[in-house]
Amino acid sequence: MGETVQKPTVPEQAGAPAVESTAKREPLLEVDHVTLRFGGVVALNDVNFTLYKGEILGLIGPNGAGKTTCFNAMTGIYQPSEGEIRFRGERITGKKKHHITKMGMARTFQNIRLFPEMTALENIQVGADAHHKTSVLSALFRLPRHRREERDGLEKAERLLEFVGIPHRMHDAARNLSYGEQRRLEIARALATDPVLLCLDEPAAGFNPAEKEELLQLIRKIRDQGITVLLIEHDMRLVMGVTDRIVVLEFGKKIADGLPAEVREDHRVIAAYLGVPDDDAA
């Protein structure tokens, strides 16, 4: 018999809306038995889960569990060794990153990837360009279609800066924004691509408690706009407070998939976070 193990101090779920039965919901993203190898290292091992339209799904696990690797496989950075990924009913395994973006999937990164010398407004306009259709020739001669798309992109950027709460930093270079403002700007740039699915990779990293609460409210606002959210996050209070459902990875393998209250009580999850064997946590 192992020692008595105390459960991680995970708060009760607060404020996340109830989710109807998955049997009645429309699958948006399907990760179908995906395995990803780097030489002899198995980064993802037969990972299988479905993200349903309109939900906020948390993807959690200890460091090195394979969460960001899974994001990278979904967004075209890595190609699975086995299995496939479907988005909006279409197989996206093997598709280029820009094709996946145009299909309606956007993401942020653990390490902020802004254009530091560009203004906040210009950074978002780069995201808006993802759906522009003007040719190089049209841009060169500033033909009417190019001018119209340029004007629409500017208006969208202004709206998104307002939406994420930093309109007053519109004309400031990204490098001059605070860390929290840069995180918000990166989310705004991802939203500029008009996603139906937004993937957030540890958006609360480095935030203080007040900033985390503001982020929680922003994620809910994003879902209220009809955008499905997939969230990687280490802060369990935020995860439990905003997600509808949680998938847990450990060493590249899925060990749990369920409602926050169910995951919080799962002995495999407790063992993964506390570093004790499953049979001792049972």
N, C-alpha and C positions, 0 to 999 in steps of 0.2 A: 504493500500500500504506500502511495506517495504522500507527501505532506498535503495538508489542506491548502487549496489554491484559492486565493481571493480573485474575484472577477475584476476585469479592468473597470476603472471608474468612468463608465459611459453613461451620460445622462439619459433620462427618458426622452423619447421623441417629442419635440415641442413645435407644433405649428404646421407640420407637413400634412398636406391634404390626403384624405383617404383615397385608396386606389381600388378601382373596380377589378373584378376577376380578370386575369390575363387572358383567359379563354375568350373574352368579349373584346379584346383590344387588338389594335392593328400593329403587327411587328414593323419596326422601322429599321433596326439594325440587327442582324443575326450573325453571331460569331459561332461557326459550325465546326466543332472539333478541331480547333486550330492548334497546330504544333509548329514551333519556330526554333530552329537549331542554328547555333553559330559554332561551326566545327563540332567538337564533342560536347558543347554546352547546350543543354535544352532550356531555352529561356521561357517558352510557353509549352505546356504539356497537355494536349487534348482539352483545350479551354473551350467551353461551350456555354453561351448564354444569349438571351434575346433582350433587346431594348425596345420597349413599346412606345408608340407615338404619344406624346403628351406627358411622359413621366420624367422625373428626375431620378436617375440611377447613380448610386455611388459605387465606385470601383476602389476597393480598399485592400490593404494588406501590409505586412511589415516591409521595411526597406529591402529591396532586391526581390520582391515578390513577382515582378513582371508586369506591373500596372502600366508604366510608360511604354514598355515594349509592346503591350497590347494596343495602346493608342497608336503607336508607330505602324503597327501592322494594319490597323483600320484605315489610316490616312495615307497609305501608299509609300511610306518611308521604308518599311521592310515588307518582304513577301513571305507568306507562310510556307513552311516546308511541307506541311500537310494540312488538309481541311480547307475551308473557304469562308469568306466573309461576304454577306449580302447586305446591300443598303437600298432601301425602297424597293425591295424585291429583285434587285439586279445584282449579279455577281460582280464584286469590285476587286477581287483578288487579281493582282497583276496590272491594275489600272494605274496611270500616272497620278501624282498628287494633284495637279491642276484639274484633271478630269473629275476627281472625287470632290474637290472644292466646288466645281460647277454643278455637281449633282446635289449640293446642299449640305455638305459636311464641313464644319470649320473647327479650328482648335486653337488653344493657347499652349504655351510651353512652360516647363518648370523654370527655365531661365528666360527672362524677358527678352524678346527679340524685336525691338523697335528700331527705327532709323533715328539714331540719336540727334542728328543735326537737323532733321526735318521738324516742322511744327507738329503739334498734336493734330491739327486739321489735316495736314498733308499726310501724316501716317494713316489716318482713316481713309483718305481718298485713294491710297494705294490698295486698300482692301476693296473699295467700291469698284476699282478698275477690273476686278475679276470677271464682271459680267458685261463689260463694255465691248461693243462690236465694231467700233471704228477701226479702219485700217491705218497703217503708218502714213499713207498718202493723205488720208482725210485729216489726220492730226497735223501733218506737216503744213498743209494749206488751210488749216482751221476751217474746214467745211462745216455746214450747218449741223450735221449729225454729231460731229465731234464737239462742237460748242455746246450743244444740248446735253450730251452726256457729261461733259465737264461741269456744266451748271447743276445738273441733277446730282452728281457726285458730291459737289460742294454742299448742297442743301442737305443731303443725307448725312454727311460728316457733321454738320452743325447739329442736326437732330440727335445723332448718336452721342455726341459730347454732352448734350443736355440730359439724355437718357441715363448715362453712366455717372452723371453728377459732377463733371468738370468743365462746364462751358467756359468758365473764366480763364482756363488755360489754353484756349483755342490757338492763340498765336505764339505760344511759348514753345521753344525747342523741347523735344521729348527728354533730352538729357537733363533739363532743368526742372522737370517734374519730380515730385517726391516719389518714393518707392510705391506707395499705395496708389498714387495717381497714375503711375506708369502701368500698374496692373489693370486699372480701370481702362486705360487707353488701349491696352492690348485686347481686352474684351470687346471694346467698341470697334476696333479694327476687324476682329473676327466677325462681329455682327454685320459689318458693312458688306460682307460677301453674300448676305441674305440666306443664312443657313436655315435648314429645318432641324438640324442637329448641331448643337454646340458642345464640344468636348473641352473641358477645363482641367488642365493638369496642375494640380496644387495651387489654385489661385489665392489661397489664404496664407501661403508661405511668407513669413516675416511680418505678418499683420499683428497689431495689438488687438485686445478684446473688442474695442469699439469698432475698429475697422472690420473685424470678422463679422460682427453683427450687421454692419452696413452691406457687406458682401452677401450675407445670407438673404437680405432683403432684395438685393439686386438680382440674385439668381432666381428668386421667386418672380420678380418682375419680368425677367426674360422668359420664363415658362408661361407667364400670363399673356405674352405676346404670341403664343402658339409654337414656341421653339422648344424642342425636346433637349434635355441636358444630360450629359454623361460627365460625372465629376470624380476625379482622383483627388483625394484629400486625406491628410494625416490627422487633422483636427476632428476628433470623434464627436465633439459637441456640435460642430457645424454640420457634419455628415448626418448625425441623428436628427438634427433640427430641420433639415431641408429636403432630405431624400424620401422618395416613395418606396424604394427598394434598394437592396445592397447586394453586390457580388463581392466575395472575398477570395483573393488569391494568396497562395503561399508557395514559394519555390516554383513559380510558373504554373501551378495547378489550381483549379477552382476547388475550394473547400466548403463554400457556403453560398447560398443564393436565396434571399427571402426578404421579408419585411424587416425594418430596423429592429423591432422588438424581438423578432425571432433570431436575428443574427447576434444581437446582444447577449442572448442566452446560450448560443451554440458553443459547446465545449471545445470544438475544433478551433473556433475563432479565438476563444480564451487562451487555448494552448499556444496558438500561433503568436499571439501578442505577448504572452508571458514567457515563451520559450521553454515550455514543459511538455513532456510526452502526452499524447492523447489519452492513454489509459489512466494517467495520473489526474487528468482534468475531468474525467467522467464522473 
